[in-house]
Amino acid sequence: MTEHAFHQHEADSPGSHQAAHDAGPGLSGNGDGQGIRDAAALWDERYRSKPQIWSGKPNPQLVREAGGLRAGHALDLGCGEGADAIWLAQHGWTVTAVDVSTVALERAHGHEKAALARESVHAAEGAIASRIHWRQADLEEWQPGEQYDLVTSQFLHSQELAWQKPLKTAAAAVKPGGTLLVVGHHPDRLPPWGGAHPTHEMFYTGEQLIQELGLDAPEWQLEVQTSRERPVTGPEGQQATIADVVVRASRLP
Ligand SMILES: C[S@@+](CC[C@H](N)C(=O)[O-])C[C@H]1O[C@@H](n2cnc3c(N)ncnc32)[C@H](O)[C@@H]1O
């Protein structure tokens, strides 16, 4: 696929606040050691292709859904260049942010340091201190080993990673009383220039998420299950409206 096949909020894309995320480079050999190495190598390559891939702004559904939560310990799965983790930290959260790409994580850490430097001048913007732990791991295998007040995963779409397993890991990592927030591109509302995408299987509807993660079980309270439209601008300046699947659920105490 081309770099722009499916992505809107890259740093140089005009007029859109947030991404229509490209799912990254293709991969063969998923499920064996080669696949795991390739996931990191291919995402590193993609990130290296530009100085900045994403907009640097937090995802709007995160801001909307987590903005009213009491800060605690958060886990961000597939954190990319770190804008969501930094936003959470600026709002009082201690964050563990996981991604397979060391290039993305180095960039994220750089953005964190820049935010810290700005805060030393403009303290009113918030203090993120050292509350973000950037962690390189492959979500095909990684298990957190602890539970969190908030687990968020935004647009974890990747040709070499089936969403079911990492998002089940996400759900299992929510503390009793904590919140799960999963956001993705609606499979039926992808932008027209995403034609290079080989499959819809990397995307999910709210219904599929709920069923696969067992969020209809008595231990969960479903707070939000919706699809929200969002205007995006394509690589050639084309306009389109896509939709984000948003599922927010609380694990009952
Ligand atoms: C479409 S990007 C979304 C990034 C970020 N959440 C955002 O909204 O800007 C998908 C991210 O998933 C990461 N990723 C892909 N496969 C992964 C894997 N197997 N384990 C961990 N992260 C992975 C990529 O490196 C990339 O940063």
Ligand as a Chemical Component Dictionary entry (heavy atoms), coordinates in Angstrom:
data_LIG
# 
_chem_comp.id                   LIG 
_chem_comp.type                 NON-POLYMER 
_chem_comp.pdbx_formal_charge   0 
_chem_comp.three_letter_code    LIG 
# 
loop_
_chem_comp_atom.comp_id 
_chem_comp_atom.atom_id 
_chem_comp_atom.alt_atom_id 
_chem_comp_atom.type_symbol 
_chem_comp_atom.charge 
_chem_comp_atom.model_Cartn_x 
_chem_comp_atom.model_Cartn_y 
_chem_comp_atom.model_Cartn_z 
_chem_comp_atom.pdbx_ordinal 
LIG C1  C1  C 0  -2.615 2.944  13.420 1  
LIG S1  S1  S 1  -1.345 3.126  14.593 2  
LIG C2  C2  C 0  -2.178 3.930  15.961 3  
LIG C3  C3  C 0  -1.224 4.661  16.882 4  
LIG C4  C4  C 0  -1.897 5.482  17.989 5  
LIG N1  N1  N 0  -2.710 4.678  18.873 6  
LIG C5  C5  C 0  -2.723 6.602  17.396 7  
LIG O1  O1  O 0  -3.940 6.556  17.500 8  
LIG O2  O2  O -1 -2.117 7.524  16.806 9  
LIG C6  C6  C 0  -1.132 1.462  15.175 10 
LIG C7  C7  C 0  0.006  1.303  16.161 11 
LIG O3  O3  O 0  0.049  -0.063 16.572 12 
LIG C8  C8  C 0  1.406  -0.448 16.693 13 
LIG N2  N2  N 0  1.474  -1.904 16.546 14 
LIG C9  C9  C 0  1.255  -2.620 15.411 15 
LIG N3  N3  N 0  1.431  -3.926 15.657 16 
LIG C10 C10 C 0  1.766  -4.043 16.970 17 
LIG C11 C11 C 0  2.085  -5.136 17.804 18 
LIG N4  N4  N 0  2.109  -6.382 17.338 19 
LIG N5  N5  N 0  2.367  -4.898 19.114 20 
LIG C12 C12 C 0  2.367  -3.622 19.587 21 
LIG N6  N6  N 0  2.071  -2.543 18.842 22 
LIG C13 C13 C 0  1.779  -2.747 17.540 23 
LIG C14 C14 C 0  2.109  0.296  15.589 24 
LIG O4  O4  O 0  3.490  0.419  15.801 25 
LIG C15 C15 C 0  1.375  1.632  15.602 26 
LIG O5  O5  O 0  2.044  2.547  16.439 27 
# 
loop_
_chem_comp_bond.comp_id 
_chem_comp_bond.atom_id_1 
_chem_comp_bond.atom_id_2 
_chem_comp_bond.value_order 
_chem_comp_bond.pdbx_ordinal 
LIG C1  S1  SING 1  
LIG S1  C2  SING 2  
LIG S1  C6  SING 3  
LIG C2  C3  SING 4  
LIG C3  C4  SING 5  
LIG C4  N1  SING 6  
LIG C4  C5  SING 7  
LIG C5  O1  DOUB 8  
LIG C5  O2  SING 9  
LIG C6  C7  SING 10 
LIG C7  O3  SING 11 
LIG C7  C15 SING 12 
LIG O3  C8  SING 13 
LIG C8  N2  SING 14 
LIG C8  C14 SING 15 
LIG N2  C9  SING 16 
LIG N2  C13 SING 17 
LIG C9  N3  DOUB 18 
LIG N3  C10 SING 19 
LIG C10 C11 SING 20 
LIG C10 C13 DOUB 21 
LIG C11 N4  SING 22 
LIG C11 N5  DOUB 23 
LIG N5  C12 SING 24 
LIG C12 N6  DOUB 25 
LIG N6  C13 SING 26 
LIG C14 O4  SING 27 
LIG C14 C15 SING 28 
LIG C15 O5  SING 29 
# 
